[in-house]
Amino acid sequence: MWHVLTDFDGTITLEDVAEILLHRFTGEAWMGPEREFRAERIGVREAMRREFALITAPPEALLEVIEREARLDPEFPGFLEFARSRGIGVEIASEGLDFYAAPLLRRWGLDVETRINRAVWEDGRMRIEYPYADPTCTLCGCCKMGRVLQLRAAGRRVAYVGDGHSDLCPAVEADAVFAKGHLADLCRREGIAFRPFRDFGDVRREMASW
């Protein structure tokens, strides 16, 4: 039986929600650590810690921007219905943050299990907690590859859907990979077979033939 593990920012959403916030509240300052991350000199945790430390606005201001600007892939709800009709599990594994993902999923009426980093505000600043991290690795916040391995050990075949640098690890271990954006570039570089996609309509049409 297939199980779909999918990224959130830029995959289920049309834009990367975290990047919307970082652009809006830090200008170009966040791009310093981001460039180091994309050059593979630092991991996701360090990049996120440094980037979100630049934001001093209260959570209410951040959520106001998200409410106004975040957009869902319009094909995702139909994909979710298709998957459930076939008995295919769907789960989100994201390096994003719960404080914006949870209200967005509620607003869009999507009941999907999530594995995502946790934002905590202390003295007006955000601190990020990692409930789904691998204790033996300090690079990633949410260990997506570990979740792929758990699902495969439970007898599932895993299709991974993603668009970014943090999606490379699970793509290495997944039984099938749907990739766009930076993930597609990385899969080409690493010789990982993948199916290109534009939206979840493409994913649904491909999986319908399996």
C-alpha positions in Angstrom: 0.0 0.0 0.0 1.2 3.5 -0.9 1.7 6.3 1.6 2.3 9.9 0.5 4.7 12.0 2.5 4.7 15.6 1.4 6.4 18.9 2.1 4.3 21.9 3.0 5.9 25.2 2.0 6.0 25.6 -1.7 4.6 22.1 -2.3 1.1 22.2 -0.8 1.2 26.0 -0.8 1.9 27.9 -4.0 4.6 29.9 -2.3 7.0 29.2 0.5 5.1 30.6 3.5 8.2 31.0 5.7 9.9 33.0 2.9 6.8 35.3 2.7 7.4 36.1 6.3 11.1 36.5 6.1 10.9 38.8 3.1 8.2 40.9 4.7 9.8 41.3 8.1 13.5 41.2 7.4 13.9 42.5 3.9 17.0 40.8 2.4 18.7 40.2 5.7 17.6 36.6 5.9 19.3 35.7 2.6 22.7 35.7 4.3 22.1 32.4 6.2 19.9 31.1 3.4 22.8 31.3 1.0 25.0 29.4 3.4 22.3 26.8 3.7 21.8 26.4 0.0 25.6 26.1 -0.4 25.4 23.3 2.1 27.7 25.0 4.6 25.0 25.0 7.4 22.0 22.8 8.1 18.3 23.6 8.2 18.2 24.2 12.0 21.0 26.7 12.0 19.6 28.5 9.0 16.1 28.8 10.5 17.5 29.8 13.9 19.4 32.7 12.4 16.7 33.7 9.9 13.8 33.8 12.3 15.9 35.5 15.0 15.8 38.6 12.7 12.0 38.9 13.1 10.9 41.1 16.0 7.3 41.5 15.1 4.6 39.8 17.3 3.0 36.6 16.1 -0.3 38.5 15.5 1.4 40.6 12.8 2.9 37.5 11.1 -0.4 35.7 11.1 -2.1 38.7 9.5 0.3 38.6 6.6 -0.2 34.8 6.3 -4.0 35.1 6.3 -3.7 37.6 3.5 -1.0 36.1 1.3 -0.7 32.3 1.7 -2.3 30.3 -1.1 -3.1 26.6 -1.3 -2.4 24.5 -4.4 -6.0 24.3 -5.7 -5.4 20.7 -6.8 -4.5 19.5 -3.3 -8.0 19.0 -1.8 -8.9 16.9 -4.9 -5.7 14.9 -4.5 -6.5 14.3 -0.9 -10.0 12.9 -1.7 -8.5 10.7 -4.4 -5.8 9.3 -2.1 -8.4 8.5 0.6 -10.6 6.8 -1.9 -7.7 4.5 -2.7 -6.7 3.9 0.9 -3.5 5.9 0.4 -2.3 7.7 3.5 -1.2 11.3 3.2 1.0 13.0 5.7 2.9 16.3 5.9 6.5 16.4 6.9 7.8 20.0 7.0 10.7 22.2 8.1 8.1 24.9 8.4 6.5 26.1 11.6 3.3 25.0 13.3 2.1 28.6 14.2 1.2 29.3 10.5 0.7 25.8 9.1 -2.0 24.7 11.6 -4.3 27.7 11.1 -3.9 27.6 7.4 -4.9 23.9 7.3 -7.9 24.7 9.4 -8.9 27.6 7.2 -8.6 25.4 4.1 -10.6 22.6 5.8 -7.8 20.0 5.5 -7.5 17.3 8.0 -4.0 16.0 7.5 -1.5 14.5 9.9 1.5 16.8 10.3 5.1 16.5 11.5 6.4 20.1 11.7 8.6 22.3 13.8 7.2 24.2 16.8 7.4 28.0 17.3 7.6 29.3 20.8 7.6 33.0 21.7 9.7 34.1 24.7 10.3 37.8 25.6 9.1 38.9 22.1 11.3 36.6 20.2 10.7 33.3 18.5 12.4 30.1 19.6 12.0 27.0 17.5 11.6 23.5 18.9 12.1 20.3 17.0 9.7 17.5 18.2 10.4 15.3 15.1 14.2 15.7 15.0 16.6 12.8 14.8 18.6 13.0 18.1 21.7 11.8 16.3 21.6 14.5 13.6 21.8 18.3 14.1 21.2 19.3 10.5 17.5 18.9 10.1 14.6 20.0 12.3 12.0 17.5 11.1 13.7 14.3 10.1 11.8 13.4 6.9 14.1 10.6 5.9 13.5 9.0 9.3 9.8 9.1 8.7 10.2 7.5 5.2 12.2 4.7 6.8 9.5 4.2 9.6 6.8 3.9 7.0 8.7 1.5 4.9 9.5 -0.6 7.9 5.7 -0.8 8.5 5.3 -2.3 5.1 4.3 0.9 3.2 5.6 2.0 -0.2 6.4 5.7 0.1 5.9 8.4 -2.5 7.6 11.7 -1.5 6.5 15.0 -2.8 8.7 18.1 -2.4 10.3 21.2 -3.9 13.3 22.2 -1.7 16.8 21.5 -0.4 15.4 19.9 2.8 13.6 17.3 0.7 16.7 15.6 -0.6 17.2 13.2 2.3 13.7 11.6 2.1 14.0 11.5 -1.7 17.0 9.3 -1.3 15.0 6.6 0.5 11.5 7.0 -0.9 10.1 4.4 -3.4 8.9 7.2 -5.7 9.7 10.9 -5.8 7.7 13.8 -7.2 10.0 16.9 -7.5 9.9 20.4 -8.7 12.1 23.5 -8.0 15.3 23.0 -6.1 14.5 19.4 -5.3 14.3 18.6 -9.0 17.7 20.2 -9.5 19.2 18.2 -6.6 17.7 14.9 -7.8 19.4 15.6 -11.2 22.7 16.3 -9.5 22.5 13.2 -7.4 21.2 10.9 -10.0 17.9 10.3 -8.2 15.0 9.2 -10.4 12.0 11.5 -10.0 8.7 12.5 -11.6 8.4 16.2 -12.3 5.2 17.9 -11.3 3.6 21.3 -11.4 0.8 20.7 -8.9 -1.0 17.9 -7.1 -3.2 17.3 -10.2 -0.1 15.9 -11.8 0.6 13.7 -8.8 -3.0 12.5 -8.7 -3.0 11.6 -12.5 0.3 9.7 -12.2 -0.7 7.8 -9.1 -4.1 6.9 -10.6 -2.2 4.5 -13.0 -0.3 2.7 -10.2 
